[in-house]
Amino acid sequence: MRNPLPAVDSHQWNSMLDATGLVATLFLAFWAWLWPDAAKAAFILIVAPLLASPRARSAIRQNRLAKLLLVLAIYMLIRSLWAMVELPDTRGKQLEDLFKWLELDAFVAVAWWLRGNLRWINLCLLLALAGILLGILLHVDWHSLVLLKVQKRTGFNLVPILFGLISGTALLGLVLFGPRLWAMRPRGGWLALRVTLGLLAFFILSYGLIATQSRGAWLATVLTLPPLAVIRYLAFFRAIRLSLAKALAVMILGVAVVAGILVANQRAISARLSAEQDVRASVMAGKLENLPRSSLAFRLHAQLYGLQRWRERPLFGWGTGSSRYVIAHSGMRELRHPDENGRLVWLLHLHNSYLEILVRFGLIGLLLFTVGTYFIFDSLKAAYRSGRLPLDYLLFLGGGLVLFMVWSFFDFAALAYKLRFYWLLLGGMAYSFALDREAGQSPSVSHAEAFRDERRAGPDHCLKAAAPRGKTGPESHR
């Protein structure tokens, strides 16, 4: 009997899977922090087509980071089973946390669908920025926003420290990609509109970052954004042969705008930075007992205790889902904090991502995570040197990873789905340049086509500044 359904050849099948995965990635970028259920559905449509694609599986199977992630997944599985035997009460938690850790590996799927294609990465960034700005505007105190004066701490429907990370990363991208707003050839009033929208986004994101009152996010942003901005704008000014006087004028204007925002919120910033001075004074004096109950004291006691428990099992740690169990069985009242109802409950984690990895997986686990991070940075360096990755993209993706790494010293949210979405997008974009050549061609548009589009959109000198160490023609993107 003849099959009434038409046969689908491998090319059509791969194209359909590419389209599905790419659309799901773009969908995730916009809805990641606006509509959780939609973002979770997008996550499924990012991973499932990858598993169904023979071409994707074949390419990723040969990738060194994918091999490392497989080793890490096996190690996590073994460590979970081991902990389930040692700590039977944690069996459910071991499996729950195991699956959450494994979901972080899905950034490779995002990397595959993007495959270093600047057109799709641009769209992904724009959609993510639009979603972040919309999230702020939906939950903002409009009177405070208009005056650019923070009245109370908020995370705009997210945990403040997490939104501090997100808004800080968005600010980093907006500043680094700023020259593209005015470097592109203007068409009518589009240049003025682009610059106006860019400035509005800068003000809103700055307000959002300050409103989180997250000192960890502030520090991470301050340590990464200014030096990277200097590198980016010096390269841009050299490329367009801007005189020293004009360059200084532009930089002074930028500093003045930032200073104005900081001065307007001086009271809120000063109050947050000066909070818990008594705790800091006691710590500096070496008096760690009977500290006043505060977020700084909780973090200090949690991390000291975490180091103590890690030293008991330095190589393999306590297990994938054992961190909360270890805290709850500490017997230390310093690790209990008041919840929203005023009841004392155990801390959920150690407020330090690196310490969490050590306590859960030991030095072996931390080593595997470190090697994986090196592979990502190495792929960015290789893409930049070959001319496939423009300078501003290198600074944003590499700087975004550094910002995330600094932030991770002050909190742990890897198992929260909103942080996982952040990592899927940032890690996926950063590693996508390691998969572009393995794929042969990016979904729907080749690198050469994307590069030619960019050449038509902007002056040649900006493109030369974008890839100073590689070729600046379509051949460099093949």
Salt bridges, closest charged atoms under 4 A:
ASP18 OD2 - ARG55 NH2 2.70
ASP18 OD2 - ARG115 NH2 3.19
GLU86 OE1 - ARG313 NH1 2.80
GLU96 OE2 - LYS93 NZ 3.86
GLU96 OE2 - LYS100 NZ 3.05
ASP97 OD1 - LYS93 NZ 3.29
ASP97 OD2 - ARG360 NH1 3.01
GLU103 OE1 - ARG420 NE 2.92
GLU276 OE1 - ARG215 NH2 2.71
GLU312 OE1 - ARG309 NE 3.09
ASP339 OD2 - ARG343 NE 3.40
GLU356 OE1 - ARG360 NE 2.82
ASP378 OD2 - ARG64 NH2 2.53
ASP378 OD1 - LYS381 NZ 3.77
ASP392 OD2 - ARG180 NE 2.45
ASP392 OD2 - ARG232 NH2 3.43
ASP411 OD1 - HIS349 NE2 3.90
ASP411 OD1 - HIS351 ND1 3.30
ASP436 OD2 - ARG388 NH1 2.57
ASP436 OD2 - HIS447 NE2 3.49
ASP453 OD2 - ARG119 NH2 1.81
ASP453 OD1 - ARG456 NH2 2.15
GLU454 OE2 - ARG180 NH1 2.47
ASP460 OD1 - ARG455 NH2 3.52
